[in-house]
Amino acid sequence: MDLTVRAAELDAADPLARLRAEFDLPPGTVYLDGNSLGAPPRRVADQMGRVVREQWGGRLIRSWSEGWWEAPQRVGERIAPLIGAVPGQVVVADSTSVNIFKALVAAVRLAPGRREILVDAATFPTDGYIASSVAELTGTVLRAVDVDELPTALGERTAVALLNHVDYRTGRLHDMAAVTELVHAAGARVVWDLCHSVGVLPIALDALGVDLAVGCTYKFLNGGPGAPAFLYVRRDLQETFDQPLSGWGGHREPFAMAPDYVPAEGVERARCGTPDILSLLALESALEVWDGVALADVRAKGLSLTGFFIECVDELLPPGTVEVLTPRDERRGHQVSLRHEAAEAVMTELIKREVIGDFRAPNVLRFGFAPLYVTYADALHAARVLADIVTTA
Amino acid sequence: MDLTVRAAELDAADPLARLRAEFDLPPGTVYLDGNSLGAPPRRVADQMGRVVREQWGGRLIRSWSEGWWEAPQRVGERIAPLIGAVPGQVVVADSTSVNIFKALVAAVRLAPGRREILVDAATFPTDGYIASSVAELTGTVLRAVDVDELPTALGERTAVALLNHVDYRTGRLHDMAAVTELVHAAGARVVWDLCHSVGVLPIALDALGVDLAVGCTYKFLNGGPGAPAFLYVRRDLQETFDQPLSGWGGHREPFAMAPDYVPAEGVERARCGTPDILSLLALESALEVWDGVALADVRAKGLSLTGFFIECVDELLPPGTVEVLTPRDERRGHQVSLRHEAAEAVMTELIKREVIGDFRAPNVLRFGFAPLYVTYADALHAARVLADIVTTA
């Protein structure tokens, strides 16, 4: 069947199609970089105006006791169902990097005697940078391993393994259930980085017994540029979760201004400083678009969209022009990575023509497909423009 | 002279009076808590709408290369003149607590062999909590000392002293020049916490040779609730500034996605994760109100306002009703702290009558006087309402 007709039929049958109208996107732009920065839900701009005028300006300091102080937990509870967590296990605070630091130090402290930290060799760099710092501070050794080599790498020395659920470069999705089981079988803790999987597919942290997880909120959750990240601490680990960024925000009685630090009883102890309210409330507003959205539908559309894009690439680009790095089976997130020798120039030209993906050195074209606002027609259009560029270049 | 007349004359002669119109404050409210949460400059609400619609929605991912990525340094340069720093020494990122962590660990690493951290015994609690964690992680010892006892406490063991420029509880201003000299004479480093002094008086970090400084931006700088904090690293210390939150934001080539962490050459190495753009740009907009404002004028008005308020308290309250904890000479910031046995109930009643200060346990009434938007008439009104409450209670 003709690809144009296919795209139209798929869009017409899309149960998530209504959500596109929730987002503010420039007309004529095909936006395939929601895996790097999600598009703004329309409601956010007005909400920010209200927060500044009514909460900050109108109520001033009183707003701290009218919902601001609890925002890290309240927004965490909005994320909890997206990662399979019952209430009381998620806070939103600080950046992903900072939360990785908290989680890794706490994990090392949970395992005295175990002196090795394993990190996914293909990890997004910041995870490895932070892990290296944690190793230096805690007197442990950092080892980078391929996820497929975990079975032999894990052992009695392993304190914790820090892993990316979806590889940021290739889009490969790891098997969280199997890997978590492997790590636990070695008596170690696992920290999952969900940056590229939250908002992509159903995640079952509680059901899989995951120990700790972090993730950003500005990709598929559309929380805004650099929006605060989340940290999940499994309920039964909270009492012994001893994180080093012991700011007053994590204190049991923050307003008692006590001289000694006593961590809060629950996941609030994962907080650190004064919460960044403007960004937190922008994120809270952005998360409202998920109300009533079934992650199973999101996942189905994401696989279908990325599959359709790969099919268009196969059909429209001359054979051998690009190499599809992303798994063609279901072991992928919602991005498609293509290898092309002149990837950087190709992406520059794509963006010039309003097809926005991104480039990852040295030769990767990345296209993210956010099921809430990307259509099959977008995917086809992107493949056509790409085909035009790589054949005429 | 009659206090009402005095207040009117002082307001009429106030060179900063025009700035009040820059702020969005509810009519009828006397806001004396700008030392906890500054009032919103009017321009911020509209600017936030523009940032969300035009930069995030309109330019999407492209905005990262159109001013977002450099925002931590750019906003830092707006703060630099307020703290006496030439360009290239300030970044805005993360919270005060997180920046204290970076600064203290880096300071300890600058002084191998020196195993003691000194912290102001009257410090805002989060500083002490973080210092305690740093001591644990770095194998150093934390010692709380009164600032007046520093001459005997400092010694060959001291790696670093962490001090508050203005005491958050009493409002006492410490002598930065003399104390910095003392700490340096002992061969140690000083980290100044400027939360309660930035935007209050001229600060001369460069001229005094201060090593490191942190400060928040949501008090007298009016950056918004939980706005990101700043960190100053003196130019000649930057090359050896080795901070433990080595996220990709501080990498020399963040977009090269290199496997190993190599810190940026300048103060950018004090960054960590992805910068929180919405909050950073709200702060940037808020800082515009300082354009053309002389800190000497701000300081003169702040001393005069707080002095006038103390005079009103002396005159209007029956003797012995409250005790003025804040120094009556110039060794104070722009807050006045009063001790009253029923401080919490008194503050509740004040706020009910739209005179907004705050309460600090166990018995302190705090009133902050932000010279950009507080008037002498406000100060007099607050003292009259306070007198009415404490005499009729």
Contacts between the chains, C-beta under 8 A, distances in Angstrom:
chain1	res1	chain2	res2	distance
A	24	B	53	6.6
A	24	B	57	4.0
A	25	B	57	7.0
A	25	B	60	7.8
A	26	B	57	7.3
A	26	B	58	5.8
A	26	B	60	7.6
A	29	B	60	7.4
A	31	B	60	6.0
A	33	B	60	6.8
A	33	B	61	4.5
A	36	B	61	5.6
A	37	B	56	7.8
A	37	B	60	6.4
A	37	B	61	4.8
A	37	B	64	7.3
A	39	B	57	7.1
A	39	B	60	6.7
A	40	B	52	5.7
A	40	B	53	7.7
A	40	B	56	4.9
A	40	B	57	4.6
A	44	B	52	5.5
A	45	B	48	7.7
A	45	B	49	5.0
A	45	B	52	4.0
A	45	B	53	5.1
A	45	B	57	7.5
A	46	B	49	7.6
A	48	B	45	7.8
A	48	B	48	4.4
A	48	B	49	6.5
A	48	B	52	5.8
A	48	B	278	7.3
A	49	B	45	5.0
A	49	B	46	7.6
A	49	B	48	6.5
A	49	B	49	5.2
A	52	B	40	5.7
A	52	B	44	5.5
A	52	B	45	4.0
A	52	B	48	5.8
A	52	B	224	7.4
A	52	B	282	7.5
A	53	B	24	6.7
A	53	B	40	7.7
A	53	B	45	5.0
A	56	B	37	7.7
A	56	B	40	4.9
A	56	B	224	6.3
A	56	B	225	6.2
A	57	B	24	4.0
A	57	B	25	7.0
A	57	B	26	7.3
A	57	B	39	7.1
A	57	B	40	4.6
A	57	B	45	7.5
A	58	B	26	5.8
A	60	B	25	7.8
A	60	B	26	7.7
A	60	B	29	7.4
A	60	B	31	6.0
A	60	B	33	6.8
A	60	B	37	6.4
A	60	B	39	6.7
A	60	B	356	6.2
A	61	B	33	4.5
A	61	B	36	5.5
A	61	B	37	4.8
A	61	B	356	6.2
A	61	B	358	6.6
A	62	B	351	7.3
A	62	B	356	7.5
A	63	B	225	7.0
A	64	B	37	7.3
A	64	B	225	7.3
A	68	B	225	6.0
A	68	B	226	7.9
A	94	B	94	6.9
A	94	B	95	7.3
A	94	B	98	6.8
A	94	B	273	7.5
A	95	B	94	7.3
A	95	B	247	6.7
A	95	B	249	7.9
A	95	B	272	6.2
A	95	B	273	2.7
A	95	B	274	5.8
A	95	B	276	7.4
A	96	B	273	5.7
A	96	B	274	7.2
A	97	B	245	6.8
A	97	B	247	3.1
A	97	B	248	6.8
A	97	B	249	7.2
A	97	B	272	5.0
A	97	B	273	3.5
A	97	B	274	7.8
A	98	B	94	6.8
A	98	B	98	6.3
A	98	B	245	6.3
A	98	B	247	7.2
A	98	B	272	6.0
A	98	B	273	5.9
A	101	B	244	7.6
A	101	B	245	6.0
A	105	B	137	7.8
A	124	B	248	7.9
A	124	B	257	7.8
A	125	B	248	5.5
A	125	B	251	7.4
A	125	B	257	5.1
A	125	B	258	6.5
A	125	B	259	6.7
A	125	B	261	7.9
A	126	B	247	4.9
A	126	B	248	3.9
A	126	B	249	8.0
A	126	B	273	6.7
A	128	B	259	6.3
A	128	B	260	7.9
A	128	B	261	7.7
A	129	B	246	4.7
A	129	B	247	6.3
A	129	B	248	6.3
A	129	B	251	7.0
A	129	B	260	7.8
A	129	B	261	3.9
A	130	B	245	7.4
A	130	B	246	6.3
A	130	B	247	6.2
A	132	B	246	7.0
A	132	B	260	7.8
A	132	B	261	6.1
A	133	B	244	4.8
A	133	B	245	7.1
A	133	B	246	4.6
A	133	B	261	7.6
A	136	B	244	7.7
A	137	B	105	7.8
A	137	B	137	5.1
A	137	B	138	7.5
A	137	B	244	5.8
A	138	B	137	7.6
A	144	B	259	7.5
A	169	B	257	7.9
A	216	B	274	7.3
A	218	B	274	7.3
A	224	B	52	7.4
A	224	B	56	6.4
A	224	B	277	7.0
A	224	B	278	5.1
A	225	B	56	6.2
A	225	B	63	7.0
A	225	B	64	7.3
A	225	B	68	6.0
A	225	B	274	7.7
A	225	B	275	7.9
A	225	B	276	7.9
A	225	B	277	3.8
A	225	B	278	6.9
A	226	B	68	7.9
A	226	B	273	7.8
A	226	B	274	4.5
A	226	B	275	4.8
A	226	B	276	4.2
A	226	B	277	4.7
A	226	B	278	7.5
A	226	B	280	7.7
A	227	B	276	7.0
A	227	B	278	7.4
A	228	B	276	6.7
A	229	B	273	7.5
A	244	B	101	7.6
A	244	B	133	4.8
A	244	B	136	7.6
A	244	B	137	5.8
A	245	B	97	6.8
A	245	B	98	6.3
A	245	B	101	6.0
A	245	B	130	7.4
A	245	B	133	7.1
A	246	B	129	4.7
A	246	B	130	6.3
A	246	B	132	7.0
A	246	B	133	4.6
A	247	B	95	6.7
A	247	B	97	3.1
A	247	B	98	7.2
A	247	B	126	4.9
A	247	B	129	6.3
A	247	B	130	6.1
A	248	B	97	6.8
A	248	B	124	7.9
A	248	B	125	5.5
A	248	B	126	3.9
A	248	B	129	6.3
A	249	B	95	7.9
A	249	B	97	7.3
A	249	B	126	8.0
A	251	B	125	7.4
A	251	B	129	7.0
A	255	B	361	7.6
A	256	B	361	6.2
A	257	B	124	7.8
A	257	B	125	5.1
A	257	B	169	8.0
A	257	B	360	6.6
A	257	B	361	6.2
A	258	B	125	6.5
A	259	B	125	6.7
A	259	B	128	6.3
A	259	B	144	7.5
A	260	B	128	8.0
A	260	B	129	7.9
A	260	B	132	7.8
A	261	B	125	7.9
A	261	B	128	7.8
A	261	B	129	3.9
A	261	B	132	6.1
A	261	B	133	7.6
A	272	B	95	6.2
A	272	B	97	5.1
A	272	B	98	6.0
A	273	B	94	7.5
A	273	B	95	2.7
A	273	B	96	5.7
A	273	B	97	3.5
A	273	B	98	5.9
A	273	B	126	6.7
A	273	B	226	7.8
A	273	B	229	7.5
A	274	B	95	5.8
A	274	B	96	7.2
A	274	B	97	7.8
A	274	B	216	7.3
A	274	B	218	7.3
A	274	B	225	7.7
A	274	B	226	4.5
A	275	B	225	7.9
A	275	B	226	4.9
A	276	B	95	7.4
A	276	B	225	7.9
A	276	B	226	4.2
A	276	B	227	7.0
A	276	B	228	6.7
A	276	B	276	5.9
A	276	B	279	5.1
A	277	B	224	7.0
A	277	B	225	3.8
A	277	B	226	4.7
A	278	B	48	7.2
A	278	B	224	5.1
A	278	B	225	6.9
A	278	B	226	7.5
A	278	B	227	7.4
A	278	B	278	5.6
A	278	B	279	4.9
A	278	B	282	5.4
A	279	B	276	5.1
A	279	B	278	4.9
A	279	B	279	4.8
A	280	B	226	7.6
A	282	B	52	7.5
A	282	B	278	5.4
A	351	B	62	7.3
A	356	B	60	6.2
A	356	B	61	6.2
A	356	B	62	7.5
A	358	B	61	6.6
A	360	B	257	6.5
A	361	B	255	7.5
A	361	B	256	6.1
A	361	B	257	6.1
